[in-house]
Amino acid sequence: MALENSSSTLSFNTMVHMVTIKLSSTNFLLWRSQVAPLLQCKKLYGYVDGSTPMPSAATNPAAHNIWKQFDQLVMSLLLSSLTEEALSITIGFTTSRDVWNSLEITFSQKSKVHELQIKDELQIKDELHLLKCGSRSISEYSRIFKAHCDQLSAMERPVEDIDKVHWYLRGLGHEFSTFSITQLSLTPIPSFKDIVPKAESFDLFFKSIDHNTWVPAYVANFSPASSNRYGNSNNYQHKYKGGPSKGGNRSKQQYKRPPRCQICR
């Protein structure tokens, strides 16, 4: 019997803490992918799929009592991993198999609908454009995008890497059009894990340019005060364009120079 062949190295409390995802109406496949391996490694999965039937209480009462003990253990593990929403579905059931079947029937279809919703977000249609960068930071957008891809992978609907790159770049928006076109023109096209840090670096560089307005050096170094040192434009013409000058000003002229371009000098 599965119960007798299982040399338990994990306590029940340890098993409970290993199930980190609580079942809700949108994550049945993720929840099942976490619970099923745990039950299988402890040789307890037969209690939920029916392959470990309940012995007859009349012909083998000892085995029947042991089976009930372990079945209730599995049932307790399942119930401890449910949200309040999912827990309400299990009221009235007395075996782990009944609980498992009720959860599968109730939430598997809802999970499929949620999967289609995620795919709709990744496709980023013009009018329904659910998943886009928008006002989010690049890091936040990347995290949300990757989370959706990870969910699809857990649902056995993985997104090909080139599709990830394509939809990710489209979601960045018009400000990243130059960056996106450049990345898509590379041979080979960068992987998704390489695109994300590149997008974050481009965003930082773009913001640094946008926040630092460029001022020509000759404008930055020229001020009204420096202009007044040489008087008006007529004086400049007289002093530096060969115009008439007074002898008394010659000693001062050698210390006065016109403003020079800081770029061209």
VMD Tcl script that draws the C-alpha trace (Angstrom):
set ca {
  {0.00 0.00 0.00}
  {1.27 3.50 -0.80}
  {1.04 4.49 2.80}
  {3.17 1.62 4.03}
  {5.83 2.02 1.29}
  {6.29 5.73 1.91}
  {9.23 6.43 4.19}
  {8.25 9.95 5.16}
  {11.12 12.40 5.48}
  {8.88 15.47 5.36}
  {6.50 16.33 8.16}
  {2.96 17.43 7.36}
  {3.78 21.00 8.41}
  {6.74 21.03 6.03}
  {4.56 19.84 3.17}
  {2.01 22.55 3.90}
  {4.66 25.28 3.75}
  {6.02 23.92 0.47}
  {2.71 24.81 -1.23}
  {3.19 28.55 -1.62}
  {0.43 29.23 -4.17}
  {-3.11 29.43 -2.83}
  {-5.73 28.22 -5.29}
  {-8.04 30.90 -6.68}
  {-10.30 31.14 -9.71}
  {-7.44 32.19 -12.00}
  {-4.47 29.98 -11.15}
  {-5.65 26.35 -11.08}
  {-2.96 25.12 -13.48}
  {-0.22 26.81 -11.50}
  {-1.62 25.43 -8.25}
  {-1.92 21.90 -9.65}
  {1.62 22.00 -11.04}
  {2.82 22.69 -7.50}
  {0.63 20.26 -5.55}
  {0.73 17.23 -7.85}
  {4.54 16.67 -7.74}
  {4.50 16.96 -3.96}
  {1.82 14.26 -3.67}
  {3.58 12.06 -6.21}
  {6.95 12.19 -4.46}
  {5.23 11.14 -1.22}
  {3.31 8.38 -3.06}
  {0.03 10.01 -2.13}
  {-1.22 11.05 -5.58}
  {-3.23 7.83 -5.86}
  {-5.61 9.16 -3.23}
  {-6.72 12.02 -5.49}
  {-6.69 10.27 -8.88}
  {-8.40 7.09 -7.64}
  {-5.49 4.70 -8.27}
  {-5.27 3.94 -4.51}
  {-8.79 2.71 -3.76}
  {-10.24 2.52 -0.29}
  {-10.04 -1.03 1.20}
  {-13.23 -2.62 2.43}
  {-13.96 -1.98 6.08}
  {-15.64 -5.39 6.35}
  {-12.84 -7.55 4.90}
  {-9.79 -5.51 5.92}
  {-10.66 -3.04 8.70}
  {-7.02 -2.27 9.60}
  {-6.10 -1.31 6.04}
  {-9.34 0.64 5.76}
  {-8.47 2.70 8.85}
  {-4.93 3.40 7.60}
  {-6.29 4.44 4.21}
  {-8.72 6.87 5.83}
  {-5.95 8.32 7.96}
  {-3.78 9.12 4.96}
  {-6.70 10.22 2.82}
  {-7.61 12.79 5.47}
  {-3.97 13.88 5.56}
  {-4.04 14.53 1.80}
  {-7.40 16.26 2.13}
  {-6.02 18.53 4.88}
  {-3.07 19.41 2.66}
  {-5.39 20.36 -0.19}
  {-7.66 22.43 2.02}
  {-4.74 24.30 3.54}
  {-3.70 25.48 0.07}
  {-7.06 27.03 -0.87}
  {-8.26 30.58 -0.74}
  {-11.58 31.30 0.93}
  {-13.18 31.41 -2.52}
  {-11.95 27.90 -3.38}
  {-12.57 26.51 0.10}
  {-16.29 27.18 -0.20}
  {-16.43 24.74 -3.15}
  {-15.27 21.82 -0.99}
  {-17.91 21.98 1.73}
  {-19.66 18.62 2.18}
  {-16.96 16.40 0.63}
  {-15.38 13.71 2.80}
  {-12.48 12.33 0.71}
  {-9.47 13.95 -0.95}
  {-10.55 12.60 -4.34}
  {-13.94 14.30 -4.09}
  {-12.24 17.58 -3.13}
  {-9.75 17.27 -6.00}
  {-12.41 16.53 -8.60}
  {-14.63 19.39 -7.45}
  {-11.76 21.85 -7.66}
  {-10.72 20.62 -11.09}
  {-14.24 20.83 -12.51}
  {-14.85 24.29 -11.03}
  {-11.58 26.05 -11.73}
  {-9.98 24.40 -14.78}
  {-12.35 26.16 -17.19}
  {-11.88 29.49 -15.42}
  {-8.14 29.02 -15.67}
  {-8.46 28.43 -19.42}
  {-10.38 31.69 -19.78}
  {-7.65 33.46 -17.82}
  {-5.04 31.94 -20.14}
  {-6.83 33.42 -23.15}
  {-6.93 36.80 -21.42}
  {-3.17 36.67 -20.91}
  {-2.66 35.83 -24.58}
  {-4.85 38.79 -25.54}
  {-2.63 41.05 -23.44}
  {0.53 39.73 -25.10}
  {-0.88 40.25 -28.59}
  {-1.31 43.97 -27.83}
  {-4.01 44.79 -30.32}
  {-4.28 48.45 -31.23}
  {-7.66 49.07 -29.63}
  {-7.38 46.59 -26.76}
  {-3.68 47.19 -26.04}
  {-3.94 45.84 -22.50}
  {-0.27 45.21 -21.91}
  {1.83 48.27 -22.68}
  {4.47 50.29 -20.98}
  {2.47 53.50 -20.75}
  {3.24 55.42 -17.57}
  {4.98 52.42 -16.00}
  {8.72 52.32 -15.60}
  {10.61 50.01 -17.94}
  {11.51 47.76 -15.00}
  {7.88 47.43 -13.90}
  {6.66 46.82 -17.46}
  {9.36 44.18 -17.97}
  {8.43 42.44 -14.72}
  {4.73 42.32 -15.60}
  {5.45 41.12 -19.15}
  {7.76 38.35 -17.89}
  {5.22 37.30 -15.26}
  {2.61 36.74 -17.97}
  {5.08 34.70 -20.02}
  {5.97 32.63 -16.96}
  {2.29 31.96 -16.29}
  {1.79 30.74 -19.84}
  {4.83 28.47 -19.53}
  {3.44 26.99 -16.32}
  {0.18 26.38 -18.18}
  {2.15 24.45 -20.81}
  {1.58 27.25 -23.31}
  {5.11 28.69 -23.58}
  {5.73 31.76 -25.74}
  {8.55 31.46 -28.25}
  {11.45 33.77 -27.49}
  {11.22 35.67 -30.77}
  {7.51 36.33 -30.08}
  {8.40 37.60 -26.61}
  {10.87 40.05 -28.14}
  {8.38 41.19 -30.79}
  {5.48 41.83 -28.43}
  {7.72 43.31 -25.75}
  {9.20 45.87 -28.16}
  {5.76 46.78 -29.51}
  {4.55 47.43 -25.99}
  {7.34 49.92 -25.29}
  {5.59 52.55 -27.40}
  {6.61 55.26 -29.86}
  {9.39 56.71 -27.71}
  {11.32 53.47 -28.17}
  {10.61 53.09 -31.90}
  {14.23 53.75 -32.89}
  {15.49 51.32 -30.27}
  {12.96 48.66 -31.28}
  {13.69 48.92 -34.99}
  {17.41 48.69 -34.32}
  {17.03 45.55 -32.22}
  {14.77 43.84 -34.74}
  {17.23 44.58 -37.54}
  {20.08 42.76 -35.79}
  {21.16 39.30 -36.93}
  {20.40 37.27 -34.97}
  {17.66 39.10 -33.09}
  {18.64 39.40 -29.41}
  {16.94 37.06 -26.95}
  {14.29 38.33 -24.55}
  {16.64 38.13 -21.56}
  {19.11 40.36 -23.45}
  {16.48 42.82 -24.70}
  {15.24 43.78 -21.23}
  {18.53 45.20 -19.86}
  {19.13 46.93 -23.20}
  {15.74 48.63 -22.96}
  {16.44 49.74 -19.40}
  {19.83 51.18 -20.42}
  {18.29 52.99 -23.38}
  {15.61 54.46 -21.11}
  {18.22 55.82 -18.69}
  {20.24 57.31 -21.55}
  {17.15 58.86 -23.14}
  {16.12 60.46 -19.85}
  {19.61 61.85 -19.27}
  {19.46 63.60 -22.65}
  {15.95 64.86 -22.10}
  {16.72 66.35 -18.68}
  {19.95 68.08 -19.70}
  {19.20 70.85 -22.20}
  {22.23 71.49 -24.40}
  {23.50 75.09 -24.42}
  {26.19 76.08 -26.96}
  {29.48 76.95 -25.29}
  {29.74 80.36 -26.91}
  {26.29 81.26 -25.55}
  {27.03 79.90 -22.11}
  {30.25 81.93 -21.89}
  {28.86 85.18 -23.28}
  {26.97 87.52 -20.98}
  {25.75 91.13 -21.13}
  {28.48 92.02 -18.66}
  {31.19 90.87 -21.03}
  {29.46 92.71 -23.85}
  {29.45 95.99 -21.90}
  {33.19 95.77 -21.38}
  {33.66 96.71 -25.01}
  {30.93 99.29 -25.30}
  {28.45 99.25 -28.15}
  {28.95 97.70 -31.57}
  {30.22 101.00 -33.02}
  {33.07 101.11 -30.55}
  {33.92 97.55 -31.49}
  {34.04 98.51 -35.15}
  {36.37 101.45 -34.36}
  {38.70 99.44 -32.20}
  {38.95 96.11 -34.08}
  {37.87 96.81 -37.65}
  {40.39 99.51 -38.48}
  {38.23 102.47 -37.54}
  {39.59 105.65 -36.05}
  {40.83 105.44 -32.52}
  {42.16 107.92 -30.07}
  {45.66 107.77 -28.85}
  {44.54 107.80 -25.23}
  {42.82 104.49 -25.73}
  {45.77 102.58 -27.15}
  {47.07 101.51 -23.77}
  {43.65 100.11 -22.88}
  {43.10 98.38 -26.21}
  {45.91 95.92 -25.66}
  {44.09 94.51 -22.59}
  {40.67 94.40 -24.21}
  {39.74 91.60 -26.53}
  {36.44 90.80 -28.24}
  {34.47 87.73 -27.10}
  {35.73 84.60 -28.77}
  {33.82 81.45 -29.63}
  {34.69 78.77 -27.09}
  {34.16 76.04 -29.70}
  {36.15 77.49 -32.58}
  {39.17 78.80 -30.72}
}
mol new
graphics top color blue
foreach p $ca { graphics top sphere $p radius 0.5 }
foreach p [lrange $ca 0 end-1] q [lrange $ca 1 end] { graphics top cylinder $p $q radius 0.2 }
display resetview
